[in-house]
Amino acid sequence: MHCVRKVTDDIYWIGANDKRLHLFENIHPIEDGVSYNSYVLLDEKTVLLDAADWSVGKQFIENLEFVLNGRPLDYMIINHMEPDHCASMEEVLLRHPETKVISTAKAFKMMEQFGFCNLGETITVKEGDEMNFGKHTFTFISAPMVHWPEVMVTFDTTDGVLFSADAFGSFKSLDGKLFADEVDFDRDWIDEARRYYTNIVGKYGPQVMNLLKKAEGIDIKIICPLHGLVWRKGIGYFIDKHIKWATYEPEEKGVLIAYASMYGNTENAAQILAAKLCEKGVTNIRMYDVSKTHVSYLISDAFKYSHIALLSVTYTNDLYPPMEEFIRDMQRLSLQNRTFAIVENGTWAPQANKVMCKMIGEMKNMTLLNEKLSMLSSVKEDTYEALDALADTIAESLK
């Protein structure tokens, strides 16, 4: 049975939710699922905006046929041809061979690479091109590397609807909701929106800012992304979040404490550091064991907080592998403008400090608060005092 919702009087959401998928892109845990959003315009001409992943293909096709209600499908716009949005497009074209496919030249090339070849009549568009479908006129805006090179976004100049491809998306299944104003976004959604952006798009901050600058020149009333909630109220709030993420500015003054511990001693140091910070009035703290936490959650909070404390045991005369993975991901995603504190542990030849300092030094605009805090196997009185002093240094830096 169909499951659709109206976005405006003549634009429908016809997407579907996947709560069975365990890993998005086969890497990022999605305990609350994900939505694949697709939209249909019913005007003098009918227009499908993006398709859906094959995992929800049956529901997507049923939704499409219900909304069309016997009408032909005149056009299909592909803003982003990544298979989680494009995999079912050939099924659409088998059912609707009359459909003309609209996309960018680079997208059509990539469709060939993925084996999507039976496309029928195609229309290639570029930056600034327009098409009229009756009452509605769509403008096409290039958005390369947000987050693939073929991406465009489509703006409905009639109703002010921005079909934003993967921009402004989020993890989480919609579960009946569609609009951001139907949920408590700060309580239930912001962490997954940040985790989605930082891990999927995070490396491409300059490209996101280019798109946001283009958006300043248009009157956006509704944002329709390919994952997550549709925005019709409070759009400025969500854009401001994206500006912070895209410019690598912290959302909050606070401390992310990430530790790598084999036998509990480095964890003990992390707990002492957190307690000392709280004693000094710094309570906006989030702590993770890097061995038990998927790196996507660590990255999300690394983008959120201004200060990051890394405490790691030495391992095979090097850095503990999960800690190394975390720092490598920060490098890969171009994280900048953070303040670090470093603590190492080792039994006979501590090396973690040297490796962490080198890796942080390779990143852009990073501040290191302490040169070295080294513990031998477990926390002793001198280490305890050094952790207290480090907490003073972090607290002073947060002022």
Secondary structure by P-SEA (a helix, b strand, c coil): cbbbbbccccccccbbbbccccccccccccccbbbbbbbbbbccbbbbcccccccaaaaaaaaaaaaacccccccccccccccccccaaaaaaaacccbbbbbcaaaaaaaaaaccccccbbbbbccbbbbbcccbbbbbbbbcccccccbbbbbccccccccccccccccccccccccccccccccccaaaaaaaaaaacccaaaaaaaaaaaaccccccbbbcccccccccaaaaaaaaaaaaaacccccbbbbbbbbbccaaaaaaaaaaaaaaaaaccccbbbbccccccaaaaaaaaacccbbbbbbbbccccccaaaaaaaaaaaaacccbbbbbbbbbbcccccaaaaaaaaaaaccccccccccccccccccaaaaaaaaaaaaaaaaaac
